[in-house]
Amino acid sequence: MLNRSASTCATLCVALFVGGCANQLPQRSEHEARIERKLIDHSLRIEAGEPLLELPQRRIRVVDQKTFEVTDFEVTRRYDRYTPYQAWRELYEIPLGAVAVVAGIGANVLNVAMLGNLPESATRDWISYGFAGLNPFVNAESNGRSQQNLASLDEQRRDARLEYSSLPWAERPVQVIAGTETHELSTDRNGVLRLNLLDGPFADQDISQVGRLLLQIEDPEDATRADATLLVSRSLRGKLLEAHDLIFNDLEGDDVSQWVHRVKRLSELGLEEEASELEQSLIELTRNDPDLQQEFLRTLMQDAGRQASDPGEDD
């Protein structure tokens, strides 16, 4: 019985010695979920509304649309781990290794008597550590200073689907070609272009001679383009020149009756939005002169039938 136990211990010691020289730590695995998004379609859309402009102002919405192929992957990386060699560590590993080998052999002998009930950390790990410590060319295993190399990479495709996005073309340029002139306007943060033929760059152009507006946009990242055409009605072109003078000619040189005439005439031309804007501008202009403001509001009601008030009075 004792001879058989001694033979088993000797075989185990030799096997552990060979394994200790290899100095390999258990392999480590990492699992990661990865999502890959691939753009498969990109388009821009200009929502210009009715193709015929009957009024000088138009709010135009621009939308950026994309279609993506979205793929889910499960990624597994496996790493080989080892303890790098440092010669100075042998100064303490060799004596500790000798103690660990003796303790490990004793534990194996005791384990025979205890019918194999001792844990492997005593019967196997002590001997493994001991022989690694006694080997002058290999350090004992250490999780704290271990290093690793990528051993394998496995990617498995789990799911694929299409995703759609529709976002405003926010604060981006829009080219507007009016006759021989090209103007660059910009959308707001909601992707809305506020086109006004009586304001902005059009105020310096004889827009009454322009019968068509061409709107163009382009994404410089992939050269995706879109365009839209708006026709300026003959009726509107006939009103633009007069409306421009009513709005932009010097206000301070006119009296109250002329102010009211301007507001009334814009309303008669069907340019109600412009009439309201001029009306509010005149109220703001007379805010510091309450008597003049009241005269303007009273005359506006009598001659034009328009009731207005100073919005600043509610503050």
C-alpha positions as a LaTeX table, in Angstrom:
\begin{tabular}{lrrr}
\hline
Residue & $x$ (\AA) & $y$ (\AA) & $z$ (\AA) \\
\hline
Met1 & 0.00 & 0.00 & 0.00 \\
Leu2 & 2.78 & 2.45 & 0.95 \\
Asn3 & 4.82 & 1.50 & $-2.14$ \\
Arg4 & 1.85 & 2.26 & $-4.37$ \\
Ser5 & 1.30 & 5.65 & $-2.62$ \\
Ala6 & 4.96 & 6.60 & $-2.99$ \\
Ser7 & 4.84 & 5.71 & $-6.70$ \\
Thr8 & 1.72 & 7.83 & $-7.18$ \\
Cys9 & 3.32 & 10.80 & $-5.42$ \\
Ala10 & 6.48 & 10.51 & $-7.51$ \\
Thr11 & 4.50 & 10.40 & $-10.74$ \\
Leu12 & 2.45 & 13.39 & $-9.63$ \\
Cys13 & 5.59 & 15.36 & $-8.68$ \\
Val14 & 7.19 & 14.77 & $-12.09$ \\
Ala15 & 4.02 & 15.83 & $-13.90$ \\
Leu16 & 3.67 & 18.95 & $-11.78$ \\
Phe17 & 7.34 & 19.83 & $-12.32$ \\
Val18 & 6.92 & 19.71 & $-16.09$ \\
Gly19 & 3.72 & 21.74 & $-15.90$ \\
Gly20 & 5.34 & 24.28 & $-13.57$ \\
Cys21 & 8.11 & 24.98 & $-16.07$ \\
Ala22 & 5.49 & 25.94 & $-18.66$ \\
Asn23 & 4.34 & 28.78 & $-16.37$ \\
Gln24 & 0.96 & 29.24 & $-18.10$ \\
Leu25 & $-1.96$ & 30.95 & $-16.37$ \\
Pro26 & $-5.54$ & 29.95 & $-17.15$ \\
Gln27 & $-6.85$ & 31.37 & $-20.41$ \\
Arg28 & $-9.08$ & 34.42 & $-20.08$ \\
Ser29 & $-12.16$ & 35.21 & $-22.20$ \\
Glu30 & $-13.93$ & 38.47 & $-22.94$ \\
His31 & $-17.47$ & 38.73 & $-24.34$ \\
Glu32 & $-18.74$ & 41.85 & $-26.08$ \\
Ala33 & $-21.90$ & 42.81 & $-27.94$ \\
Arg34 & $-21.07$ & 44.96 & $-30.98$ \\
Ile35 & $-23.44$ & 46.84 & $-33.29$ \\
Glu36 & $-22.44$ & 47.70 & $-36.83$ \\
Arg37 & $-24.40$ & 50.38 & $-38.73$ \\
Lys38 & $-23.98$ & 50.60 & $-42.48$ \\
Leu39 & $-25.52$ & 53.41 & $-44.51$ \\
Ile40 & $-27.33$ & 51.93 & $-47.50$ \\
Asp41 & $-29.43$ & 54.90 & $-48.64$ \\
His42 & $-29.29$ & 58.67 & $-48.17$ \\
Ser43 & $-31.68$ & 61.24 & $-49.56$ \\
Leu44 & $-32.66$ & 64.86 & $-48.97$ \\
Arg45 & $-36.20$ & 66.16 & $-49.37$ \\
Ile46 & $-37.34$ & 69.75 & $-49.85$ \\
Glu47 & $-40.95$ & 70.19 & $-48.74$ \\
Ala48 & $-41.70$ & 73.41 & $-50.63$ \\
Gly49 & $-45.50$ & 73.11 & $-50.71$ \\
Glu50 & $-47.51$ & 74.39 & $-53.68$ \\
Pro51 & $-45.24$ & 75.04 & $-56.68$ \\
Leu52 & $-46.80$ & 78.48 & $-57.35$ \\
Leu53 & $-45.92$ & 81.37 & $-55.04$ \\
Glu54 & $-48.86$ & 83.71 & $-54.52$ \\
Leu55 & $-47.38$ & 85.38 & $-51.42$ \\
Pro56 & $-43.86$ & 86.67 & $-50.86$ \\
Gln57 & $-43.24$ & 84.54 & $-47.76$ \\
Arg58 & $-43.02$ & 80.77 & $-47.63$ \\
Arg59 & $-41.77$ & 78.41 & $-44.93$ \\
Ile60 & $-39.95$ & 75.49 & $-46.53$ \\
Arg61 & $-39.00$ & 72.38 & $-44.59$ \\
Val62 & $-35.89$ & 70.38 & $-45.49$ \\
Val63 & $-35.53$ & 66.77 & $-44.29$ \\
Asp64 & $-32.45$ & 64.56 & $-44.19$ \\
Gln65 & $-33.44$ & 60.89 & $-44.59$ \\
Lys66 & $-31.15$ & 57.89 & $-44.11$ \\
Thr67 & $-31.55$ & 54.12 & $-44.15$ \\
Phe68 & $-29.10$ & 51.95 & $-42.23$ \\
Glu69 & $-28.47$ & 48.23 & $-42.13$ \\
Val70 & $-27.89$ & 47.44 & $-38.45$ \\
Thr71 & $-26.17$ & 44.18 & $-37.55$ \\
Asp72 & $-25.69$ & 42.78 & $-34.04$ \\
Phe73 & $-22.54$ & 40.75 & $-33.36$ \\
Glu74 & $-21.45$ & 38.74 & $-30.35$ \\
Val75 & $-17.66$ & 38.92 & $-30.03$ \\
Thr76 & $-15.54$ & 36.53 & $-27.95$ \\
Arg77 & $-11.84$ & 37.19 & $-27.38$ \\
Arg78 & $-9.60$ & 34.58 & $-25.76$ \\
Tyr79 & $-6.25$ & 35.49 & $-24.27$ \\
Asp80 & $-3.24$ & 33.33 & $-23.38$ \\
Arg81 & $-1.85$ & 34.51 & $-20.06$ \\
Tyr82 & 1.63 & 34.07 & $-18.59$ \\
Thr83 & 3.93 & 35.47 & $-15.95$ \\
Pro84 & 6.96 & 37.34 & $-17.40$ \\
Tyr85 & 10.37 & 36.30 & $-16.11$ \\
Gln86 & 12.30 & 38.56 & $-13.70$ \\
Ala87 & 15.58 & 37.09 & $-12.47$ \\
Trp88 & 15.74 & 38.97 & $-9.16$ \\
Arg89 & 12.55 & 37.29 & $-7.97$ \\
Glu90 & 14.45 & 33.98 & $-7.75$ \\
Leu91 & 16.12 & 35.32 & $-4.56$ \\
Tyr92 & 12.92 & 34.69 & $-2.63$ \\
Glu93 & 11.08 & 32.25 & $-4.92$ \\
Ile94 & 13.71 & 29.47 & $-4.58$ \\
Pro95 & 13.50 & 29.19 & $-0.76$ \\
Leu96 & 9.73 & 29.60 & $-0.81$ \\
Gly97 & 9.52 & 27.02 & $-3.57$ \\
Ala98 & 11.44 & 24.47 & $-1.49$ \\
Val99 & 9.02 & 24.99 & 1.42 \\
Ala100 & 6.03 & 24.69 & $-0.92$ \\
Val101 & 7.32 & 21.40 & $-2.46$ \\
Val102 & 7.82 & 19.82 & 0.97 \\
Ala103 & 4.39 & 21.02 & 2.07 \\
Gly104 & 2.79 & 19.76 & $-1.13$ \\
Ile105 & 4.37 & 16.30 & $-0.86$ \\
Gly106 & 3.23 & 16.10 & 2.76 \\
Ala107 & $-0.27$ & 17.09 & 1.73 \\
Asn108 & $-0.36$ & 14.38 & $-0.94$ \\
Val109 & 0.76 & 11.72 & 1.54 \\
Leu110 & $-1.86$ & 12.93 & 4.00 \\
Asn111 & $-4.45$ & 12.96 & 1.25 \\
Val112 & $-3.95$ & 9.21 & 0.71 \\
Ala113 & $-4.76$ & 8.59 & 4.32 \\
Met114 & $-7.77$ & 10.91 & 4.11 \\
Leu115 & $-9.07$ & 9.11 & 1.02 \\
Gly116 & $-8.58$ & 12.13 & $-1.26$ \\
Asn117 & $-10.55$ & 14.65 & 0.77 \\
Leu118 & $-7.90$ & 17.39 & 0.78 \\
Pro119 & $-8.47$ & 20.25 & $-1.71$ \\
Glu120 & $-6.37$ & 20.50 & $-4.86$ \\
Ser121 & $-5.01$ & 23.86 & $-3.68$ \\
Ala122 & $-3.01$ & 21.88 & $-1.11$ \\
Thr123 & $-2.15$ & 18.69 & $-3.01$ \\
Arg124 & $-1.53$ & 20.11 & $-6.48$ \\
Asp125 & $-1.12$ & 23.91 & $-6.35$ \\
Trp126 & 1.54 & 23.88 & $-3.63$ \\
Ile127 & 3.73 & 21.51 & $-5.60$ \\
Ser128 & 3.16 & 23.43 & $-8.84$ \\
Tyr129 & 4.14 & 26.69 & $-7.16$ \\
Gly130 & 7.09 & 25.03 & $-5.45$ \\
Phe131 & 8.69 & 23.62 & $-8.61$ \\
Ala132 & 8.13 & 26.92 & $-10.45$ \\
Gly133 & 9.92 & 28.67 & $-7.58$ \\
Leu134 & 12.82 & 26.20 & $-7.60$ \\
Asn135 & 13.28 & 26.56 & $-11.37$ \\
Pro136 & 15.82 & 29.41 & $-11.87$ \\
Phe137 & 14.58 & 30.02 & $-15.42$ \\
Val138 & 10.87 & 30.44 & $-14.62$ \\
Asn139 & 9.07 & 32.65 & $-12.10$ \\
Ala140 & 6.16 & 31.35 & $-10.11$ \\
Glu141 & 2.72 & 32.18 & $-11.49$ \\
Ser142 & 1.37 & 35.59 & $-10.47$ \\
Asn143 & $-2.03$ & 36.97 & $-11.42$ \\
Gly144 & $-1.00$ & 40.42 & $-10.21$ \\
Arg145 & 1.75 & 40.89 & $-12.83$ \\
Ser146 & 0.53 & 38.58 & $-15.55$ \\
Gln147 & 0.61 & 39.54 & $-19.22$ \\
Gln148 & $-1.54$ & 38.27 & $-22.06$ \\
Asn149 & $-1.64$ & 37.76 & $-25.81$ \\
Leu150 & $-4.73$ & 37.50 & $-28.00$ \\
Ala151 & $-5.13$ & 33.84 & $-28.86$ \\
Ser152 & $-8.37$ & 33.89 & $-30.85$ \\
Leu153 & $-11.17$ & 36.18 & $-31.95$ \\
Asp154 & $-14.64$ & 34.84 & $-32.68$ \\
Glu155 & $-17.47$ & 36.99 & $-34.11$ \\
Gln156 & $-20.96$ & 35.59 & $-34.47$ \\
Arg157 & $-23.71$ & 37.48 & $-36.30$ \\
Arg158 & $-26.89$ & 37.48 & $-34.24$ \\
Asp159 & $-29.39$ & 39.77 & $-35.95$ \\
Ala160 & $-29.73$ & 42.17 & $-38.89$ \\
Arg161 & $-32.40$ & 44.81 & $-39.45$ \\
Leu162 & $-33.10$ & 48.09 & $-41.21$ \\
Glu163 & $-33.31$ & 51.38 & $-39.37$ \\
Tyr164 & $-34.68$ & 54.62 & $-40.78$ \\
Ser165 & $-33.98$ & 58.18 & $-39.67$ \\
Ser166 & $-35.69$ & 61.38 & $-40.74$ \\
Leu167 & $-34.02$ & 64.46 & $-39.27$ \\
Pro168 & $-34.32$ & 68.18 & $-39.98$ \\
Trp169 & $-31.66$ & 69.70 & $-42.24$ \\
Ala170 & $-30.79$ & 71.95 & $-39.29$ \\
Glu171 & $-28.78$ & 75.15 & $-39.72$ \\
Arg172 & $-27.51$ & 74.09 & $-43.12$ \\
Pro173 & $-27.12$ & 76.14 & $-46.31$ \\
Val174 & $-29.69$ & 76.31 & $-49.10$ \\
Gln175 & $-28.82$ & 77.82 & $-52.48$ \\
Val176 & $-31.63$ & 79.88 & $-54.02$ \\
Ile177 & $-31.18$ & 80.78 & $-57.69$ \\
Ala178 & $-33.32$ & 83.76 & $-58.68$ \\
Gly179 & $-32.77$ & 84.76 & $-62.29$ \\
Thr180 & $-29.09$ & 85.56 & $-62.72$ \\
Glu181 & $-28.48$ & 85.86 & $-58.96$ \\
Thr182 & $-27.60$ & 83.06 & $-56.54$ \\
His183 & $-28.29$ & 83.59 & $-52.85$ \\
Glu184 & $-27.22$ & 81.39 & $-49.95$ \\
Leu185 & $-29.79$ & 81.14 & $-47.17$ \\
Ser186 & $-29.80$ & 78.90 & $-44.11$ \\
Thr187 & $-32.36$ & 76.71 & $-42.38$ \\
Asp188 & $-33.08$ & 77.14 & $-38.68$ \\
Arg189 & $-32.51$ & 74.46 & $-36.03$ \\
Asn190 & $-35.81$ & 72.82 & $-37.03$ \\
Gly191 & $-34.73$ & 72.53 & $-40.66$ \\
Val192 & $-37.10$ & 75.30 & $-41.82$ \\
Leu193 & $-36.08$ & 77.83 & $-44.46$ \\
Arg194 & $-37.95$ & 81.14 & $-44.16$ \\
Leu195 & $-38.14$ & 82.47 & $-47.70$ \\
Asn196 & $-39.15$ & 86.13 & $-47.98$ \\
Leu197 & $-38.95$ & 87.85 & $-51.36$ \\
Leu198 & $-39.31$ & 91.26 & $-49.68$ \\
Asp199 & $-36.41$ & 90.79 & $-47.28$ \\
Gly200 & $-32.84$ & 89.53 & $-47.06$ \\
Pro201 & $-30.82$ & 89.28 & $-50.25$ \\
Phe202 & $-33.94$ & 89.63 & $-52.43$ \\
Ala203 & $-34.51$ & 93.19 & $-51.20$ \\
Asp204 & $-31.51$ & 94.34 & $-53.26$ \\
Gln205 & $-32.66$ & 92.55 & $-56.40$ \\
Asp206 & $-35.49$ & 93.42 & $-58.78$ \\
Ile207 & $-37.30$ & 90.23 & $-57.89$ \\
Ser208 & $-40.40$ & 91.40 & $-59.80$ \\
Gln209 & $-38.62$ & 90.32 & $-62.99$ \\
Val210 & $-37.96$ & 86.78 & $-61.69$ \\
Gly211 & $-40.53$ & 84.17 & $-62.59$ \\
Arg212 & $-38.84$ & 81.10 & $-61.08$ \\
Leu213 & $-36.84$ & 80.23 & $-57.98$ \\
Leu214 & $-34.60$ & 77.14 & $-57.91$ \\
Leu215 & $-33.74$ & 75.74 & $-54.47$ \\
Gln216 & $-30.72$ & 73.44 & $-54.19$ \\
Ile217 & $-29.10$ & 71.60 & $-51.28$ \\
Glu218 & $-26.13$ & 69.26 & $-51.11$ \\
Asp219 & $-24.49$ & 67.19 & $-48.37$ \\
Pro220 & $-20.71$ & 67.57 & $-48.84$ \\
Glu221 & $-20.01$ & 64.27 & $-47.09$ \\
Asp222 & $-21.43$ & 62.07 & $-49.86$ \\
Ala223 & $-22.60$ & 64.60 & $-52.49$ \\
Thr224 & $-26.28$ & 63.74 & $-51.95$ \\
Arg225 & $-28.35$ & 66.47 & $-53.62$ \\
Ala226 & $-31.93$ & 67.67 & $-53.89$ \\
Asp227 & $-33.66$ & 70.56 & $-55.61$ \\
Ala228 & $-37.08$ & 72.10 & $-55.91$ \\
Thr229 & $-38.64$ & 74.77 & $-58.12$ \\
Leu230 & $-41.05$ & 77.51 & $-57.11$ \\
Leu231 & $-42.85$ & 79.62 & $-59.71$ \\
Val232 & $-43.54$ & 83.26 & $-58.83$ \\
Ser233 & $-47.05$ & 84.13 & $-59.96$ \\
Arg234 & $-47.58$ & 87.07 & $-62.32$ \\
Ser235 & $-49.90$ & 88.64 & $-59.74$ \\
Leu236 & $-47.24$ & 88.50 & $-57.02$ \\
Arg237 & $-44.54$ & 89.90 & $-59.30$ \\
Gly238 & $-46.79$ & 92.87 & $-59.96$ \\
Lys239 & $-47.10$ & 93.57 & $-56.24$ \\
Leu240 & $-43.48$ & 93.11 & $-55.16$ \\
Leu241 & $-42.06$ & 96.44 & $-56.28$ \\
Glu242 & $-44.87$ & 98.51 & $-54.71$ \\
Ala243 & $-44.79$ & 96.39 & $-51.53$ \\
His244 & $-41.03$ & 96.84 & $-51.25$ \\
Asp245 & $-41.40$ & 100.64 & $-51.30$ \\
Leu246 & $-44.26$ & 100.56 & $-48.78$ \\
Ile247 & $-42.16$ & 98.53 & $-46.35$ \\
Phe248 & $-38.65$ & 99.91 & $-46.77$ \\
Asn249 & $-39.03$ & 103.60 & $-47.66$ \\
Asp250 & $-38.11$ & 105.93 & $-44.79$ \\
Leu251 & $-40.77$ & 105.81 & $-42.08$ \\
Glu252 & $-39.58$ & 108.71 & $-39.95$ \\
Gly253 & $-40.10$ & 111.18 & $-42.80$ \\
Asp254 & $-43.82$ & 110.36 & $-43.04$ \\
Asp255 & $-46.69$ & 111.48 & $-40.86$ \\
Val256 & $-49.30$ & 109.30 & $-39.19$ \\
Ser257 & $-51.71$ & 109.33 & $-42.12$ \\
Gln258 & $-48.97$ & 108.08 & $-44.48$ \\
Trp259 & $-48.08$ & 105.29 & $-42.03$ \\
Val260 & $-51.69$ & 104.18 & $-41.96$ \\
His261 & $-51.83$ & 104.37 & $-45.76$ \\
Arg262 & $-48.84$ & 102.01 & $-46.02$ \\
Val263 & $-50.40$ & 99.44 & $-43.68$ \\
Lys264 & $-53.78$ & 99.70 & $-45.40$ \\
Arg265 & $-52.30$ & 99.42 & $-48.91$ \\
Leu266 & $-50.31$ & 96.27 & $-48.00$ \\
Ser267 & $-53.52$ & 94.73 & $-46.68$ \\
Glu268 & $-55.34$ & 95.68 & $-49.91$ \\
Leu269 & $-52.59$ & 93.96 & $-51.92$ \\
Gly270 & $-53.35$ & 90.77 & $-50.01$ \\
Leu271 & $-50.07$ & 90.92 & $-48.09$ \\
Glu272 & $-51.63$ & 90.64 & $-44.67$ \\
Glu273 & $-48.55$ & 89.22 & $-42.97$ \\
Glu274 & $-46.42$ & 92.11 & $-44.24$ \\
Ala275 & $-49.12$ & 94.62 & $-43.15$ \\
Ser276 & $-49.11$ & 93.18 & $-39.62$ \\
Glu277 & $-45.31$ & 93.26 & $-39.45$ \\
Leu278 & $-45.21$ & 96.92 & $-40.57$ \\
Glu279 & $-47.95$ & 97.74 & $-38.09$ \\
Gln280 & $-45.93$ & 96.26 & $-35.22$ \\
Ser281 & $-42.78$ & 98.05 & $-36.41$ \\
Leu282 & $-44.60$ & 101.39 & $-36.24$ \\
Ile283 & $-45.93$ & 100.63 & $-32.77$ \\
Glu284 & $-42.39$ & 99.85 & $-31.66$ \\
Leu285 & $-41.11$ & 103.04 & $-33.32$ \\
Thr286 & $-43.58$ & 105.18 & $-31.32$ \\
Arg287 & $-43.21$ & 103.40 & $-27.99$ \\
Asn288 & $-41.25$ & 106.27 & $-26.45$ \\
Asp289 & $-43.87$ & 108.81 & $-27.62$ \\
Pro290 & $-47.21$ & 107.67 & $-26.12$ \\
Asp291 & $-49.20$ & 110.55 & $-27.64$ \\
Leu292 & $-47.91$ & 109.81 & $-31.15$ \\
Gln293 & $-48.54$ & 106.13 & $-30.65$ \\
Gln294 & $-52.13$ & 106.70 & $-29.56$ \\
Glu295 & $-52.69$ & 108.96 & $-32.57$ \\
Phe296 & $-51.38$ & 106.24 & $-34.88$ \\
Leu297 & $-53.58$ & 103.54 & $-33.29$ \\
Arg298 & $-56.66$ & 105.78 & $-33.43$ \\
Thr299 & $-56.10$ & 106.74 & $-37.09$ \\
Leu300 & $-55.36$ & 103.10 & $-37.95$ \\
Met301 & $-58.76$ & 102.14 & $-36.57$ \\
Gln302 & $-60.63$ & 105.02 & $-38.22$ \\
Asp303 & $-59.06$ & 104.93 & $-41.70$ \\
Ala304 & $-58.08$ & 101.29 & $-42.09$ \\
Gly305 & $-60.45$ & 99.50 & $-39.71$ \\
Arg306 & $-57.53$ & 97.76 & $-38.01$ \\
Gln307 & $-57.37$ & 97.39 & $-34.26$ \\
Ala308 & $-53.86$ & 97.05 & $-32.83$ \\
Ser309 & $-52.17$ & 97.43 & $-29.47$ \\
Asp310 & $-48.67$ & 97.71 & $-28.09$ \\
Pro311 & $-47.57$ & 94.18 & $-27.08$ \\
Gly312 & $-45.16$ & 95.77 & $-24.60$ \\
Glu313 & $-48.10$ & 96.94 & $-22.47$ \\
Asp314 & $-48.62$ & 93.36 & $-21.24$ \\
Asp315 & $-45.07$ & 93.13 & $-19.86$ \\
\hline
\end{tabular}
